[in-house]
C-alpha cells in the first residue's frame, strides 16, 4: 500500500483523507492552513465593482463559499449580471450548487490557464478576481500586463495552522522514512510545511525532503514554490485538482508514468 502524506486547510482535511483512502492510500495528513472570513470592506468592494457583463473569476471553492456566507440569498442575484469564470470544475460545481451560473472554465485548471484564457478573450475593461489574500501574483500580474483593470477581492484569509498531533505524526513519519509520497496542494501550504520541517529538524530538513520521500505538486505555482524551497517536485499532474493529483500519484506507483 502506498503511504501518502499531505496537508490541507482544516475545513477540507477530513474529506481529503476519505478521498485518498478510497483510492487505496494509507494516509498521514494534517491541517496546513486556517481559513478566516474576509473583511467586510472586501465584500463591499466586490458589490460596488460588478456591472452587466463584467468577468468575475472565482479562484477556489472556498471563495465561492465565503461569498455565499457574506451575501446569502443575494449572492446569485448580485453575480448573475456578470460573466462568471471558475478556475476549475470543482469550483464551477460549487458555484452552481449555490445558484450561480458558470459561463467559463479554462482548459488548464490553474492560474496560468486563467491568464491564457483572459489573454485570448478580453482586450479591455475590468476583470474581478475573487480568491484568498495569499494567492500567487500570476493572475494579477497577467491581468495588469494586458492593460486591463484589476479588482482583486480577498474573500478569505489564510493563516498557518497551529502544530498539533497530526502535524507531529506527519513530520515523524517523514523522519522514519515511512512515506512514499508527500503531496502539496498550494504554494502557501508548501512553504508552511517546510517551515515546520525546519523548526523540528533544523538544517537537515532540506536533505530529508530529498532523500526520505517523493514529492508531488498540484500545479505549476506550487511546483515553483517547491523549487524555490530547494525541492523540485517529482510529479505534477496534467490537471490541477486534488483528485487528479491523487490519481497521478497512484498511477506513478503503478508504473504508468
N, C-alpha and C positions, 0 to 999 in steps of 0.2 A: 504493500500500500504506500502510495506517495504521501509524504508528510509535507504539508503546506503551512507556511506562516503568512499572516498579513495583518495589517491594521486598517481599521475603518472608522469613520465617525461613529460615535457611540450609538446614535439613533439607527444606524444601519448594520450594526455589528451582528446581532443575533440572526437576522435574515441572511446575511452573507455567510455566516457559519453553516447554517442549514443548507444553503445552496451548494457550498463547497462539499459538504459531507454527502449530499445527494449524488454528486459526481464521483464519489469514491475516495475522496481525500481524507486523511487524518489531519485535523486542523489544530494549530495553535494560533489564536487570534486575540487581539487586544484593541481597546479604543485608542485611536490616534488623536482625534480632534473633538472638541465640544462645539456644538452649533448654537449660536446666540442670535435671537431675532434682531433684525436690522433696526436702525434708528428711525423714528417717525419722520424725520426730515427727508430721509431717502425715499420713503414711500410717497411723501408729498411731492417730491421732485418727479417721481415717475408719473403720478397722476397729472401733474402740470405739463408733462412732456408729450403725452400721447395726443395724436390727432389722426384724422382719417388717412389711412394708408401707410402710416409711418411703420417701418420694420422694427419689431421688438424681438430680441434674441433672449431666450431663456437658456442659461448655461448649465442647468442641473435640475434634477427633480426637487432638490431642496429649495432652489429659488422659486419654483412654482408653488411649493408647499407654503413658504413664508409669505408670498403674495396673497395666497388664498386665506391664510391666517389673518393677515392685516385687513384685507378689503372684504372678506367674507362673500356674501352673495353678489356684491358689486363687482368682484374681480372679473368674471367672464363678460359682464356687460361693458365694463370700462375698456377691456382689452379687445373687444370684438371689432372696434373700428380700425385696429392695427393689422398689419401683415405679421403673423406670428411665426417665428422661426425657433425650432428646438434643436439643441446641439446633437441629439441622437434619439433613437426610437423609444428609449426608456423615458426620457423627458417628455417626448411627444405623448406617450401613453398617459403619463401622469397629468399633463395639461388637459388632455381630452376628458379624463376622469373627473376633472374639476370644472368641466363645462366650457373649456376654451378650445376653439377650433385652431388646429395647427396647419399652416399653409406650406411650410418648407422644412426639410431636413437635409443637411449637406450629405454628399456621398461619403465623405470621410468624417466620421463622428468625432470631431476634435476641433480645437481652436484653429489649427491650420486649415482644416476643411471649411470652417466657417469663413475664414478670411478669403479663401479661394472663391467661395460662392458669392460673397459680397462683392469681390472684385469683378466678377462676371456680370452681376445683376444690377448693381447700384452705382450710379455715377455722380449723384448729387443728393443733397438733403441730409436728413438726420437718421442716425441709427441708435436705437436704445439697446443697451446690454444689461440684463438683469442676472446677477450672479453673487458670489461672495465678495467680501472685502479683501480676499487674499488670492484672487485669481492671477494667473500669469498675465503679462502685458502683451501677449501675442495678438489678441483680438483688438485691444485698444490701440496699440501701435499701428496695426494693419489698417484700421478704420481711419485713423488720423492721417496716415501716409497717403491715403486715397483722396484727401481733401474733403472728407465727409465730416459732418458734425457728430461728435460722440457724446451720448448721455450715458454715463456709467453708473448704474444703480447697485448699491450693496444691500441686497435684500436680507443678508445674514452675515454674521461674523464667525470666523473660525479661530479658536484658541487651542493650544496644545492641551490634551487631556492629562490629568494627574497620573503619575506612575502608580499602578495598582498591582494586584496579584496576577492578573492576566498578562500585563506587560512584563513583569518579572519572570513569569513562566516562559514567555516567548523569548526573552533575552537569554535565559539559561538554556533553552533548547538549542539556540544557535551555538552557544558556548560548548555544549556537549556534542555538537555536530549531528543533531537529531533531525534537522530539517533538510529536505531535499530542495525546496524552493522557498524563497521569500518574495511575495508579490507586493508591489507598490501601486496605489491607485490615484495618487496625486503628487505633485511636486512638494506641497507642504507636508504631507504625511511622510514622504521620504526624508525630508530634511529633519523633521521632528524625530523620526525613528533613529536616524544616525546620531542625533544629539543624545538620545537615550543610550545608545551603544557606547558612545564616548564617555558619558557620565559613569557607566557601570564598569567598563573595561579599560578605560584610559587609551593610550596611544595605540594599543594593539587592536582596537576595534576595526580599524580600516582593513588590516590584513585578514581578520576574522571574516569580514564580509566578502572577501575574495576567495578564501580557502575553505570556509565551512559550509557554504550554501550557494546555490544558483539563484540568480535574481531576475525577476520579470517586471517590466514596466508597462502600465496600461496604455501609454501613448508617448508621442514624441516629447511633449513638455516634461513629463515625468522622467523619461529617459535622459533628457538634457540635464535635469536636476541631479540624477544619479551620477551622470558623468562628471558634473561639477564637484560632486562629493567624493570622486575618486573611484567609483564603481560603475563601469559601463554595464548595462543590462545584458543578460544572455538571451533574452527573448522579449519581443514586442509584438502583440497580436495585430492582425490586419485591421480589426475593428476595435474601437476603444470603448467597450463596455466591460463591466466586471465579469459577466457571464462569458464573453469571448476570451477574456484573459484566463479564466479557469479552463476553458476548452483548449486553449493554446498550450497551457502547461501540461494538461493531460495528454495531448497529442505528442508533445515533445518527449514525455516519459515513455510513450508507446513507440517512439522512433519514427513518427510521421513527419517531423520537421528536423 
